[in-house]
Amino acid sequence: MDHVVVVGAGLAGIRSIEALRAHGFAGRITLIGEERHRPYDRPPLSKAVLLGETDSTVVDSDLDALDVRLFLGTAAKGLGAGVLETTEGELAFDGLVIATGATPIRLRGEGRQHVLRTIDDAIELRSRLVPGARVAVIGAGWIGAEVATAAAKAGCAVTVVEGGEAPLAAALGATAGAYTTGWYAEAGIELRLGAVVGSVDPDGLTLMSGTRIPADVVVTGVGVRPAVDWLKGSAVELDNGVVVDEHLRTSVPGVVAVGDCANWWSRRSGRRMRVEHWDNALGAPDTAAASLLGEDAVYDPVPYFWSEQFGRMVQFAGCRDGGRLILRGKPESDRKWAACWLTDDDRLAAVLTVDRPRDLVQGRRLIEAARRMDVARISDPAAPLRDCVLP
């Protein structure tokens, strides 16, 4: 293998290049990025950048030392046999890493919708968050909560519209998500649950019920779609992203996929998974690089993500999949608490922590080890999770 092309200049793309070099690949590497910015981190966009703490989240990586040809402002258009079609022409390759990420979903309507995916998105939105501005945030998920946090801190009048019965219901389930409802009122934010948006208008929102919500700024945070349209018609199998095996190999030899666009097979869960979080973009490239170079590597992490919202550090690890919910502490009154989900045979499947980082670290290890838990002890927040394991 002489030439590897990496499509996508985000964290997953840059870590793929580092992994290729770490595994001994000495050939040519070309990095294709649709944006004109050097590779940067995305999690700070809804945190430090939106809060005005920084204007740059460039990834700390020495591209010159890695000996990479960098093509910015260049988008992938199609894929043939050993040839990548781009807006700047064709590139032949021996190996290909697909790391094109995902694109935000927008709702119908003629009004302007801000989304938060790029550094330009974040800086533009930040300029609109001024004292007194009426801000409507669609979606009370991870991004919606973080945007609402920043807008409230900026002195905006914030309304969050959520179609589900609780914040974070899609990620945590309605029961656990409901424990975060009070955070909105505490921050002076109006939260409307069970409110489905009919259209985004020039002067605000119209709900399906006919209710109007006036707004100067509308932010849509209802999810993303994998950015794989450019692969349609190619030999790469697509289904909710790029279909890859446990080694992150696609249906085409010499082509792997990583990050938000990769739908991989998990041995641990016995199903396919596509995880849209920073930890996946950080960890998957090592397996993808190894597989591309002929090594036998398997990607099967315990999914992990975090959010900083309303002055709290919220962390989650695992796959809850409808398991039994057990609380550690009292969310209604405790500033710090956690929730655990157990399988039918009392193994820890997932853990959510609010300002309890030790529970997260210990819980993630217990999920990896598939240990059976003492159900009675887990509910005691004073008992370390590692001590709640059955002999």
C-alpha positions in Angstrom: 0.0 0.0 0.0 1.5 3.3 -1.1 -1.2 6.0 -0.9 -4.0 6.4 1.7 -6.6 9.0 1.3 -8.6 10.2 4.4 -11.9 11.9 3.6 -13.0 14.2 6.4 -10.7 16.6 8.3 -12.4 16.3 11.7 -11.0 14.6 14.8 -11.6 11.1 13.4 -9.7 12.0 10.2 -6.7 13.5 11.9 -6.5 10.6 14.5 -6.7 8.2 11.6 -3.5 9.8 10.1 -1.8 9.6 13.4 -2.8 6.0 13.8 -1.5 5.1 10.4 1.9 6.5 11.1 1.9 4.9 14.6 1.3 1.5 13.0 4.3 2.0 10.7 2.7 3.2 7.4 5.4 5.2 5.6 3.6 5.8 2.3 1.8 8.9 1.1 -1.3 10.3 3.0 -3.7 12.8 1.6 -6.3 14.5 3.8 -9.5 15.9 2.2 -11.5 18.5 4.2 -14.7 20.2 3.0 -14.2 23.1 5.3 -11.4 25.7 4.9 -10.3 25.4 8.5 -7.5 23.3 9.7 -8.8 20.2 11.6 -10.5 21.2 14.9 -12.4 19.7 17.8 -16.2 20.0 17.8 -17.3 19.5 21.5 -16.1 22.9 22.5 -18.4 24.6 19.9 -21.4 24.3 22.1 -19.4 25.0 25.2 -16.3 27.2 25.2 -16.8 28.8 21.8 -20.5 29.6 22.3 -19.7 31.0 25.8 -17.1 33.3 24.3 -14.2 31.7 26.0 -12.3 30.8 22.8 -12.4 31.3 19.0 -10.3 28.3 18.1 -10.5 24.6 18.8 -7.7 23.5 16.4 -6.6 19.9 17.1 -3.1 19.8 18.4 -1.4 17.7 15.7 1.7 18.4 13.6 0.6 17.8 10.1 4.0 18.6 8.7 5.7 16.0 10.9 3.0 13.5 9.9 3.9 14.3 6.2 0.4 14.8 5.0 -0.9 16.5 1.9 -3.8 18.6 3.0 -6.7 19.7 0.7 -9.1 22.1 2.4 -12.3 23.4 0.9 -12.5 20.2 -1.1 -15.5 17.9 -0.9 -15.9 14.2 -1.9 -18.4 13.7 -4.7 -18.2 10.0 -5.5 -16.2 6.8 -5.2 -15.1 4.4 -7.9 -12.7 1.5 -8.0 -9.5 2.9 -6.4 -10.5 6.4 -7.3 -12.1 9.2 -5.1 -14.0 11.9 -7.0 -13.7 15.3 -5.5 -14.7 18.9 -6.3 -11.1 19.4 -7.3 -10.7 16.3 -9.5 -10.0 12.6 -9.1 -7.6 11.1 -6.6 -6.3 7.5 -6.9 -5.7 5.6 -3.7 -4.6 2.2 -2.4 -6.4 2.7 0.9 -9.3 4.9 1.9 -10.5 6.1 5.3 -14.1 7.5 5.3 -14.5 10.0 8.1 -17.1 12.5 6.7 -19.1 12.7 9.9 -22.7 13.9 9.9 -24.8 16.9 9.0 -27.5 18.6 11.1 -31.2 18.0 10.4 -33.2 21.1 9.6 -36.9 21.5 9.9 -39.4 22.9 7.3 -40.1 26.5 7.1 -38.9 29.8 5.6 -37.3 31.2 8.7 -33.6 31.1 9.4 -32.4 28.1 11.4 -29.1 28.1 13.2 -27.4 24.8 13.7 -24.3 23.9 15.5 -21.9 21.7 13.6 -19.0 23.9 12.5 -16.8 26.6 14.1 -18.4 29.1 11.7 -21.9 28.0 13.0 -20.8 28.6 16.6 -19.2 32.0 16.1 -22.2 33.2 14.0 -24.7 32.0 16.6 -22.7 33.5 19.4 -22.9 36.9 17.8 -26.8 36.6 18.0 -26.9 35.7 21.6 -27.2 39.2 23.1 -29.0 40.4 26.2 -32.8 40.5 25.6 -32.8 38.5 22.4 -35.7 36.0 22.2 -34.1 32.6 21.5 -36.1 29.5 20.6 -34.2 26.2 20.8 -35.8 23.2 19.2 -34.9 20.0 21.0 -34.0 19.4 24.6 -31.2 16.9 23.9 -27.5 17.3 24.6 -26.9 20.1 22.1 -30.2 21.9 22.9 -29.4 21.9 26.6 -25.9 23.3 26.0 -27.1 26.0 23.6 -29.9 27.0 26.1 -27.2 27.2 28.8 -25.1 29.6 26.8 -28.1 31.7 25.7 -29.3 32.1 29.2 -25.9 33.1 30.5 -25.8 35.7 27.7 -29.0 37.3 29.1 -31.3 36.0 26.4 -35.0 35.1 26.9 -34.9 31.4 26.1 -37.6 29.0 25.2 -36.8 25.3 24.6 -39.3 23.3 22.6 -39.2 19.5 22.9 -41.5 17.1 21.2 -40.9 14.3 23.8 -42.3 14.0 27.3 -38.9 14.9 28.9 -35.5 16.4 28.2 -33.0 13.8 26.9 -35.8 11.2 26.6 -34.2 9.7 23.4 -30.8 9.2 25.1 -31.8 8.4 28.7 -35.5 7.4 28.5 -38.3 9.6 29.8 -38.0 8.6 33.4 -34.3 9.5 33.8 -34.6 12.5 31.5 -37.4 13.9 33.6 -35.0 14.4 36.5 -33.3 17.2 34.5 -36.5 19.1 33.9 -36.0 21.4 36.9 -32.6 22.5 35.6 -34.4 24.6 33.0 -36.6 26.6 35.4 -33.5 27.0 37.7 -31.7 28.7 34.8 -34.8 30.9 34.0 -35.6 29.0 30.8 -39.1 28.2 29.6 -39.3 24.5 28.7 -42.3 23.3 26.6 -42.6 19.5 26.5 -44.8 17.6 24.1 -44.5 20.5 21.7 -43.9 19.5 18.1 -42.7 22.2 15.6 -44.8 22.6 12.5 -42.6 25.2 10.8 -39.8 27.7 11.4 -41.0 31.1 10.4 -39.1 34.4 9.8 -40.4 35.7 13.2 -40.3 32.5 15.3 -42.0 29.1 15.4 -45.4 27.6 14.7 -46.2 24.5 16.6 -48.4 21.7 15.2 -51.0 22.8 17.7 -51.1 26.2 16.0 -49.4 28.0 19.0 -46.9 30.7 17.9 -43.6 31.2 19.7 -42.1 34.6 18.7 -38.3 34.5 18.4 -35.4 36.6 17.1 -33.1 33.5 16.9 -34.1 29.9 16.2 -31.6 27.1 16.9 -32.5 23.6 15.6 -30.9 20.8 17.6 -33.0 17.7 16.7 -30.2 15.4 15.5 -27.9 14.7 12.6 -27.7 12.4 9.6 -24.5 10.6 8.5 -22.8 12.5 5.7 -22.7 9.7 3.2 -24.8 10.8 0.2 -21.6 11.1 -1.9 -21.2 7.3 -1.6 -24.6 6.5 -3.1 -24.1 4.4 -6.3 -20.7 3.2 -5.1 -19.9 -0.4 -4.0 -19.8 0.7 -0.3 -22.8 -0.6 1.6 -24.9 2.1 3.3 -27.5 1.7 6.0 -27.8 4.4 8.6 -24.3 5.4 7.7 -21.4 3.3 6.3 -21.9 -0.4 7.2 -18.7 -1.7 8.7 -17.7 -4.9 10.5 -16.1 -5.2 13.9 -12.8 -4.3 12.3 -14.3 -1.1 10.8 -13.9 -2.5 7.3 -16.5 -1.7 4.7 -17.9 -3.9 2.0 -15.1 -2.7 -0.3 -11.5 -4.1 0.3 -9.1 -1.4 1.3 -11.8 1.0 2.6 -12.6 1.6 6.3 -14.9 4.1 8.0 -14.7 5.8 11.4 -16.6 8.4 13.4 -20.1 9.6 13.2 -20.7 8.1 9.8 -19.6 4.5 10.7 -22.3 1.9 11.6 -20.2 -0.9 13.1 -21.0 -4.3 14.5 -20.5 -4.6 18.3 -19.7 -8.0 19.8 -20.5 -6.7 23.2 -24.0 -5.6 22.3 -24.7 -8.1 19.6 -26.0 -5.4 17.2 -24.9 -2.6 15.0 -24.1 0.8 16.6 -23.5 4.3 15.2 -22.4 6.7 18.0 -22.2 10.4 17.3 -19.8 11.4 20.1 -16.2 12.6 20.5 -15.0 9.4 22.2 -15.9 7.4 19.2 -14.0 9.7 16.8 -11.0 9.5 19.2 -10.9 5.8 19.7 -12.0 4.2 16.4 -9.2 5.4 14.2 -6.6 3.1 15.8 -8.6 0.0 14.9 -9.4 1.3 11.4 -5.7 2.0 10.7 -4.7 -1.4 11.9 -7.3 -3.1 9.8 -6.4 -1.1 6.8 -2.8 -2.3 7.2 -3.7 -5.9 7.5 -3.7 -6.3 11.3 -6.3 -8.1 13.3 -7.9 -5.4 15.4 -11.5 -5.3 16.8 -13.4 -2.1 17.8 -15.9 -2.8 20.6 -15.8 0.0 23.2 -18.3 0.9 25.9 -19.9 4.0 24.4 -19.2 7.2 26.4 -20.2 10.8 26.1 -20.5 13.9 28.3 -22.3 17.2 28.4 -21.8 20.4 30.3 -25.2 22.0 31.0 -26.7 24.3 33.6 -23.5 24.3 35.7 -23.3 20.5 35.8 -21.1 17.8 34.3 -23.3 15.1 32.9 -21.6 11.8 31.8 -23.0 8.6 30.4 -21.5 5.3 29.5 -22.9 2.0 28.1 -26.1 1.0 26.4 -29.3 1.2 28.5 -31.5 -0.7 26.1 -34.5 -0.7 28.4 -32.7 -2.1 31.5 -33.9 -1.6 35.0 -33.2 1.8 36.4 -31.7 2.2 39.8 -30.9 5.7 41.3 -27.9 6.6 43.4 -29.1 9.6 45.4 -32.1 11.8 45.0 -32.3 13.8 41.8 -35.1 15.9 43.1 -33.0 17.3 45.9 -29.3 16.2 45.5 -27.0 18.3 43.4 -24.9 15.2 42.7 -26.5 11.9 41.7 -26.3 8.9 39.4 -28.4 6.4 37.7 -27.6 2.8 36.8 -29.3 0.5 34.3 -29.1 -3.3 34.9 -29.7 -6.2 32.6 -32.1 -9.0 33.5 -29.2 -10.9 35.1 -28.1 -7.9 37.2 -25.1 -6.9 35.1 -24.4 -3.2 34.8 -25.5 -2.0 31.3 -25.2 1.7 31.6 -24.5 4.5 34.0 -25.4 8.2 34.1 -23.6 10.5 36.4 -24.3 14.1 37.4 -21.1 15.6 39.0 -20.1 12.1 40.2 -17.1 11.4 38.0 -15.9 8.5 40.2 -19.1 6.6 39.5 -18.6 7.1 35.8 -15.0 5.8 35.8 -15.9 2.8 38.0 -19.1 2.1 36.2 -17.5 2.0 32.8 -15.0 -0.6 33.9 -17.7 -2.7 35.4 -19.7 -2.6 32.1 -16.6 -3.7 30.3 -16.1 -6.5 32.7 -19.8 -7.6 32.5 -19.8 -8.0 36.3 -23.0 -8.9 38.2 -24.0 -6.3 40.7 -25.5 -6.4 44.2 -28.8 -4.6 43.5 -29.4 -3.6 47.1 -26.0 -1.9 47.5 -26.1 0.1 44.2 -28.9 2.3 45.5 -26.6 3.5 48.3 -24.8 6.6 46.9 -22.2 6.3 49.7 -21.1 2.9 48.4 -18.4 3.0 45.7 -19.8 1.2 42.6 -16.7 -1.0 42.5 -17.8 -2.4 45.9 -21.3 -3.2 44.7 -20.1 -6.3 42.7 -21.2 -9.7 43.6 -18.5 -12.3 44.4 
